[in-house]
Amino acid sequence: MNTFQCFQEYTALKLYFTASYDYMKYGARVKSATPLALERHKNRYAFEKLAKMRDPRGYLISNFLKDRVWIGDMISTEGEQDYKAWKKLNDSLDYSLLEEVKQHVGEDPSAALTATKGYPLLLKKYLRGQVSIELLLALDYCVNIRHHWDQWMHGDMVWEELRHKMVKYQPFFYVNDLEPFKKGLQEYYADRT
């Protein structure tokens, strides 16, 4: 990607993750992302640096998932560390997710996914940074946790914010084939019974 394409991508993804823009429908086409707007942007250097990266879109997505929306915050040491962690997890997705399940979901998945009061254990672990949003999406793919959590926590601000993030990230995440994870999950719990 060149500098202008990175600027367009950033603008489109920012609108997608923070507003009602439909990235999947319009791609990176945004009326406000013009060459003149890039020329006037005070952080043009950040887009030049972004253009030199191997995966600018992945870099942006990983930072939007960490609630960084300003390009100056993204092009930082923290932004790079978060991208590397995101990339590492996505490069070995099936293995990474199964390891998260073994470590954080444990022997009784219903205890981690449900709660009689308060938040489910898995949601608490996500909020503490112990599990990834990818694990939540993978479990949603396998057992539809979002539907159940919608019923239990309807109107809860914390859940609504996470749900919004899951819905926005889902199209980028589901490009991965989750069937091997689902099969591994079934085998893991079949061995436990």
N, C-alpha and C positions, 0 to 999 in steps of 0.2 A: 504494500500500500504506500502511496505517496502521502505527503503532508496533508494535502487537501482531503484526500479520501479518509485519512485518520480523523480529521476534523468533522467530516460528515458522519462518520461512524460514531464518534463520541457524542455528537449532538443528537443523533437518532436514538442511541442507546440511553442517553440521559433522559430524553423525553419518554422513552419506553418504560424505564424503571421508576421514574418519578411522576409521570403524568399519564394521560390516557392515549398516548400515541401508539399506534399499532405497527410495531417494527416488522412483524411477520408479513403484514400486508404491503407496507410501503418500502421495506428494506431500509437503506440509509438515505433515502430521499427526503430531505427536510428543506422547506423553502428558506428558512433562516440561515442555513449552512451554505453561504456563498463564498467565493474567493475573496471578495471585499471584506466580509465578516471575519474571515481568517486573518487577512492582512491587518485588520484593526484589533484583533484579539490580543490582549496583553500577555497571554501565555502561549504565544505562537511557538516558542522554543520547545514547549512541552509536546506539542504535536509533531514537531520535527524529530524529537527524541523517540516518540511513540512510533513514528514511521520507520525507524531503524530496527524495531523489534521484529522477531520472527512471527509472533501471533498477537497483533494489536487488538483484535476483537476479544480474544480470550483474556488478555491483560485487562481490558476495560470491564468485561463482565465480572472477572474475579474481584475487581475493586468496587463495582457497584453492589455486589453481594455483601461487601463489608461496609456498606453505607457511605462510601466515599463518592461524592458527586462532583467535586471540583477537580479539574484536571491537575492543578498544582499539588493537591494531596495525593493523587494517584501516582504521579511521577516522583516517588520518594522511596526511601529504603523500606518502609512498611509496605508500600504498594508492591514493590518487587518481591518481598518475602511472601506476601499473601498470594501473589501470582504463582510463585514457585510451588507453594503448598497446594494450591488449586490444581496446577498442572500435574504435580506428582500424584495426587489423588485420582485425577481423571485418566492419567496414563495407565494406571493399574486398578481400574474402577472395581471390577468384580472382587478382587482380592482385598482391596482397601475397605470396601463396604462390608464384606463378610467378617473382616477383623473387627470393624466397629460394632457389628451385631454381637459377636462373641464377647467383646469387652463391655459393651454398654447396655445391650438388651438382655443378655443372660439367658438363663434356663426358661424363664417364664415370660414370653413376649406380651401376654395380656397385661401383666403388672406394669410393664414399661410403657404400654400404649394407652392404658386407661387410668382413670383416677376417680375416686369417689368424691373427693373434694380437692380443690386446687388444680394445679396443672399436672398432666401426665408426666411420669418420670423422664421419658425421652424428650419431651419439650423442655423440661427444666435443664436437662443436660445440654440441649442445643443452646439455650440461653446462656449457659455457663461457658460455652465454647468447647464442650467435650465431644460433641458429635457434629457432623457436617450436615449442611442443608441437602447435600446429595443423598445421604442416608434417609432423610425424611422423604425425599422424592422417590427414592427406590422403594421404600416401604409403602408409600402411597400407591405406587404402581402395582405392588404385590397384594396389599391388603386394604387399600383405600382408606388410609388413616385420616385423610383430609375430610372426608365425608363425616366420619365419626366425631372428629374434633370440632367440626362445624356445629354439630348438634349439641355437644357438651359446652362449648365455649362461645357460642354465638354472641356477638356484640362485645367480646372481650378485646380491648385495644391491643394487647400484646399478641394475641392469637391472630387478630385481623391483619396486623402489620406483617407477621411471619407468613400468613396465608397469601397475602399480596405478593410477597417476595417469591414464594414457591410458585405461584401462578405465572409470574413474569419469567422466572428462570426455567420453568418446565420445558418450553419448546427448545431451548438450547441444550438442556440436559438429556432429553429423550432421544437425541440423535444417537446416543449410545444404545447398544443392544443390552437390555436388562434381563433377557431370558436366562443367560448363564448365572446371573446373581439370584434370580428366582429359584432356579434349580438347586443352586448351592444352599440357599436358605431352607428349602424343603428338605434336603438331605441332612443339613445340620440339625434341624428339629426332629426329623425322623429318627436320627441316632439317639436323641435324648429321651425318646418315649419307650 
